[in-house]
Amino acid sequence: MDNNSDFSKDDELWKLVDGVDDLPEDVSFERVIKYYDDALQKKPDHPVLLYRKGGFLCDADNYEEAIELMDKILEIDSRYVDALFLKSKILSVIGKTEESKECQNRYEKIKSTGLRL
């Protein structure tokens, strides 16, 4: 994927991202994850969809899989600072303090300078 992609102009993507909001309020975790898996079949390796799925996995304490998704996002777009931030928080929760600090430092550097690492 082109790291300079403008996701704001991707109507199909936002339709997929917003589609989860149309699910019933009492929807199961498994159904939300299936929704994102289905959406990722249409837009494979899309950082926004991966991030949203990772957030749900994190909420369900599925930290290792959420970290894997954050790593995948960062391979696709190393400037996706939200993925770095979430990865830092997850690492902190699971007791990987040094790795968390490294992610936090990288996040802060990108945020403050706009540098692509």
C-alpha positions in Angstrom: 0.0 0.0 0.0 1.2 3.5 -0.8 2.2 5.1 2.5 0.9 8.4 1.1 -2.6 7.1 0.7 -5.4 9.5 1.7 -7.8 7.3 3.6 -10.3 10.1 3.9 -11.1 9.8 0.2 -11.7 6.1 0.3 -15.5 5.9 0.4 -15.5 2.1 0.2 -13.2 1.9 3.2 -15.4 4.2 5.4 -18.5 2.3 4.4 -16.7 -0.9 5.8 -15.4 0.9 8.9 -18.7 2.5 9.7 -20.6 -0.7 9.0 -19.7 -2.1 12.4 -21.8 0.8 13.9 -24.9 -0.7 12.2 -24.5 -3.9 14.2 -26.9 -4.3 17.1 -25.7 -2.9 20.5 -25.7 -6.4 22.1 -23.6 -7.9 19.3 -21.1 -10.6 20.3 -17.4 -10.0 20.2 -17.1 -12.9 17.7 -19.6 -11.2 15.4 -17.6 -8.0 15.4 -14.4 -9.8 14.7 -16.1 -11.7 11.9 -17.3 -8.4 10.5 -13.7 -7.0 10.4 -12.4 -10.3 9.0 -15.0 -10.0 6.2 -14.1 -6.4 5.6 -10.4 -7.2 5.5 -11.2 -9.7 2.7 -12.4 -6.8 0.6 -9.6 -4.4 1.8 -6.8 -6.7 2.8 -4.0 -5.2 4.9 -5.8 -1.9 5.2 -4.4 -0.1 8.3 -7.6 1.5 9.4 -9.5 -1.8 9.4 -6.6 -3.6 11.0 -6.4 -0.9 13.7 -10.2 -1.2 14.5 -10.0 -5.0 14.7 -6.9 -4.7 16.9 -8.8 -2.3 19.2 -11.6 -4.9 19.7 -9.1 -7.6 20.3 -7.4 -5.5 22.9 -10.7 -4.8 24.6 -11.2 -8.6 24.9 -7.7 -9.0 26.4 -6.4 -10.7 23.3 -3.2 -8.7 23.5 -0.8 -10.9 21.5 -3.0 -10.9 18.4 -3.6 -7.1 18.8 0.1 -6.5 18.9 0.5 -8.6 15.8 -2.0 -6.4 14.0 -0.2 -3.2 15.2 3.0 -4.6 13.9 1.4 -5.4 10.6 0.0 -1.9 10.4 3.5 -0.4 11.1 4.9 -2.6 8.3 2.4 -1.1 5.9 2.6 2.5 7.2 5.3 3.3 9.7 3.8 6.7 10.3 0.5 5.2 11.7 1.1 6.7 15.1 -2.2 5.4 16.6 -0.9 1.9 16.1 2.4 2.7 17.8 0.5 4.3 20.7 -1.9 1.4 21.2 1.0 -1.1 20.9 2.9 0.9 23.6 -0.2 0.7 25.9 -0.7 -3.0 25.3 3.0 -3.8 26.0 2.7 -1.9 29.2 -0.4 -3.8 30.3 1.3 -7.2 29.7 4.4 -6.1 31.6 6.8 -5.5 28.7 8.0 -2.2 30.1 11.1 -1.7 28.0 9.4 -2.5 24.7 6.5 -0.2 25.7 8.9 2.7 26.4 10.6 2.1 23.0 7.2 2.4 21.3 6.3 5.4 23.3 9.5 7.1 22.5 9.1 6.4 18.8 5.5 7.6 19.0 6.5 10.8 20.6 9.3 11.4 18.1 7.0 10.9 15.1 4.2 13.1 16.7 6.6 15.9 17.5 8.6 15.9 14.3 6.4 14.3 11.7 9.3 12.1 10.8 8.8 8.9 9.1 10.8 6.2 10.8 
